[in-house]
């Protein structure tokens, strides 16, 4: 535990550092151990952490200690400082990609390379797009592509259903959500999903505290600056699955907005990081960080 943020690192301190930044309401252990192991075997020092109000990091009484996504973004710097890093390669997933893009804009000297996976372009209003889709409202002209119908149907039903209360019910709901995010191309390993969600449930200080991330977003709806992607100087790799259910087509928009960015589409991948894609993901990240080092 460092500065109230739980983190752990793997590999040699002498190796090139990679900081893994997971998405909204997500623990750092959603970065699969096998994927982390492939990065360390490739000569990288890898750090992953739990966002505030997730996992083993500090939980907040939001009414007494409100915060915004600006604070969640500043936690990236706190983790880097705690591990003695002036700069690092940032590898980010989903909303973590928004954090990584913003860090690369405002503190370019701290970002050696940027990799964003299953994310949306900074300033694109992705949260509003998903909310309007769930509410059945029309999207303004020029909005980002909507989530898939399967994604929308699942989360509409989840919002309308009575909240799960017992450990068993909550884990079953978490598995069902993982299944939808996984997409429909690759086989879904329910046993592995159960082990992962049991781990997430059991290591959380307060599983309900993750809703504070939504409150933080509502407290600062202008968190994302608009029209700044061109200012990112870090070599950037954008990765999206061909069966992305939450943010389909968003990767191409990120790559188009960042000078020199490269887009990699991974066949069959959805919005999760299943074993079938670990090798390709790790090889892409190792190549990207090696090229920048060279």
Rosetta blueprint (number, residue, H / E / L):
1 X L
2 X E
3 X L
4 X L
5 X E
6 X L
7 X E
8 X E
9 X E
10 X E
11 X L
12 X L
13 X L
14 X L
15 X L
16 X E
17 X E
18 X E
19 X E
20 X E
21 X E
22 X L
23 X L
24 X L
25 X L
26 X L
27 X L
28 X H
29 X H
30 X H
31 X L
32 X L
33 X H
34 X H
35 X H
36 X H
37 X H
38 X H
39 X H
40 X H
41 X H
42 X L
43 X L
44 X E
45 X E
46 X E
47 X E
48 X E
49 X E
50 X L
51 X L
52 X L
53 X L
54 X L
55 X L
56 X L
57 X L
58 X L
59 X L
60 X L
61 X L
62 X L
63 X L
64 X L
65 X L
66 X L
67 X L
68 X L
69 X H
70 X H
71 X H
72 X H
73 X H
74 X H
75 X H
76 X H
77 X H
78 X H
79 X H
80 X H
81 X H
82 X H
83 X L
84 X L
85 X L
86 X L
87 X L
88 X E
89 X E
90 X E
91 X E
92 X E
93 X E
94 X L
95 X H
96 X H
97 X H
98 X H
99 X H
100 X H
101 X H
102 X H
103 X H
104 X H
105 X H
106 X H
107 X L
108 X H
109 X H
110 X H
111 X E
112 X E
113 X E
114 X E
115 X E
116 X E
117 X E
118 X L
119 X L
120 X L
121 X L
122 X L
123 X L
124 X L
125 X L
126 X H
127 X H
128 X H
129 X H
130 X H
131 X H
132 X H
133 X H
134 X H
135 X H
136 X L
137 X L
138 X L
139 X L
140 X L
141 X L
142 X L
143 X L
144 X L
145 X L
146 X L
147 X L
148 X L
149 X H
150 X H
151 X H
152 X H
153 X H
154 X H
155 X H
156 X H
157 X H
158 X H
159 X H
160 X H
161 X L
162 X L
163 X L
164 X L
165 X L
166 X L
167 X H
168 X H
169 X H
170 X H
171 X H
172 X H
173 X H
174 X H
175 X H
176 X H
177 X H
178 X H
179 X H
180 X H
181 X H
182 X H
183 X L
184 X L
185 X L
186 X L
187 X L
188 X L
189 X L
190 X H
191 X H
192 X H
193 X H
194 X H
195 X H
196 X H
197 X H
198 X H
199 X H
200 X H
201 X H
202 X H
203 X H
204 X L
205 X L
206 X L
207 X H
208 X H
209 X H
210 X H
211 X H
212 X H
213 X H
214 X H
215 X H
216 X H
217 X H
218 X H
219 X H
220 X L
221 X L
222 X L
223 X L
224 X L
225 X L
226 X L
227 X L
228 X L
229 X H
230 X H
231 X H
232 X L
233 X L
234 X L
235 X E
236 X E
237 X E
238 X E
239 X E
240 X E
241 X E
242 X L
243 X L
244 X L
245 X L
246 X L
247 X L
248 X L
249 X L
250 X H
251 X H
252 X H
253 X H
254 X H
255 X H
256 X H
257 X H
258 X L
259 X L
260 X L
261 X L
262 X E
263 X E
264 X E
265 X E
266 X E
267 X L
268 X L
269 X L
270 X L
271 X L
272 X L
273 X L
274 X L
275 X H
276 X H
277 X H
278 X H
279 X H
280 X H
281 X H
282 X H
283 X H
284 X H
285 X H
286 X H
287 X H
288 X H
289 X H
290 X H
291 X H
292 X H
293 X H
294 X L
